[in-house]
Amino acid sequence: MSPHARESVAPTRTDPVAASASEIIGGPLGRYAAPARRTAGSVWQPAVAVLAGLSSLTVVFGVLQKGHCFTQGWNNPDQFWHACYSDLPVSSNIGHAMPYLPGAQPLDQPLLSGLVMWLVGLAVPDGSALARQQWYFALWTVLITVIVMALVAVTAASVPQAPWRAAHVALSPVLVLAGLVSVDLFGVLLASVALWAWGRNKVLLAGLVLGLAISARSYPLVLLVAIGLLAVRSGRVGAWRRLAATALATWYVVSLPWLVTNADALLSVYRSWWRGGASYGSLWMVPGLLGQPVPQSRLTVLVIVGWLAALAVGAFLALNLDRRPTVAEVSLVMLVIVVVTGKAVPVQAGLWLLPLIALVGLRWRDHLIWAGFEAINFVAVWLYIAGSSTPDRGLPAGLYSVLLGLRLAAWLYVLVQVWRVARSRGPANPPEAVDQDVVDQGQEDEVDPLAGPMAGAPDQVIARIG
């Protein structure tokens, strides 16, 4: 087949869940029907147009889920009983003073996220507290809709041979529940753009956007390390050094004005994390719920050990398998370990995983199993918090501990499925030996679309263990 005309794979032919869901629009693609062809350089494909439109409906469902709070206000404990809490309206009273400057209202957000929240707040007209909350939430809803549509387009463009994988972003139940809880999707979009740019050999652009992503959220650091491990294997460490140097320099340049004028305010969010204890969703919160809290100093050590474990497991995956794993596979595995061992696993943490799930091409069955436990946790955490005001109505600590543990187990389940995908496509395995139960959309013969400078490079470092 010509490199200038490739067929995208129809998910209804390969994924039973997608095939069943397609019945409402006429059923799976027929045996003799041909999927739309893609010409070189074309990014806006029919799949992207359809999924971007559907993603806006997903956001609408998220708005409906927050409907009670939108009409009645985000008040305690009512917002928890109705599971419609959101960080966004709570931040509607930021004020006109630029954050992180002396005298401005402090924000518990990384720099870029805080600045965007402040800019949106400037557009909110004066009025009652409820009116300001409604305006602020409405403006963010519009912005998040645009962000989600852009995220769908970037995800599809990152895997042009399988653009329908972006449905994992556009149609995920996690997006309905958590998309309007915080500003995290802004950082997720930046991180995804950085991966796309790296996959297109735009190293400096990738570093620039990745630096902005790190200024908005901390988790993109995991992506940087994952790419570094694969660069070691492929002998493309020089390209990775340019990526890392550009990313860190971008973070520094963006942060410099605030580092000079009010470093305490800029770094307060990181100091709060360092000094903080176990919070909602964290594995380390369970001992506290059972009456034996983990000391703060020991907790920080455990979290650092979690990062080291993620590095070790990522290195094993990147350097030990017969077939070089993809950037998305290593990134997802490492991110799951970092999240599961973190001090807090907020409900919006699932948003960080969605683009990677799409890029890996996880089966919808596995996605929905994970999303089901995310939904259970979404309700459980609010009922547990609300129980502090009305204990006889709230969720008991013991039951919350069990549900918290099940949620983290679901994250590890995703890790295991992705690991199986990575192992099942080794060069020693013939196509018929590939585990079709975990592989989606013809991945067994697919090269890494995000390899970028590493694409086609022979392995230089392989560490055989076991």
Buried (B, 14 or more C-beta within 10 A) or exposed (E): EEEEEBEBBBBBBBBEBBBEBBEEEEEBBEEEEEBEBBEEEEBEBEBBEBBBEBBBEBBEEBBEBBEBBBEEBBEEBBBBBBBBBBBBBEBBEBEEEBBBEEEBBBBEBBBBBBBBBBEBBEEBEEEEEBBBBBBBBBBBBEBBBEBBBBBBBBBBBBBBBBBBBBBBBBBBBBBBBBBBBBBBBBBBBBBBBBBBBBBBBBBEBBBBBBBBBBBBBBBBBBBBBBBBBBBBBBBBBEBBBBBBEBBBEBBEEBBEEBBEEBEEBBBBBEEEBEEEBBBBBBBBBBBBBEEEBBEBEEBBEBBEEBBEBBBEBBBBBBBBBEBBBBBBBBBBBBBBBBBBBBBBBBBBBBBBBBBBBBBBBBBBBBBEBBBBBBBBBBBBBBBBBBBEEEEEEBBEBEBBBEBBEBBBEBBEBBBEBBBBBBBBBBEEBEEEEBBBEBBBBBBBEBEBBBBBBBBEBEEEEEEEEE
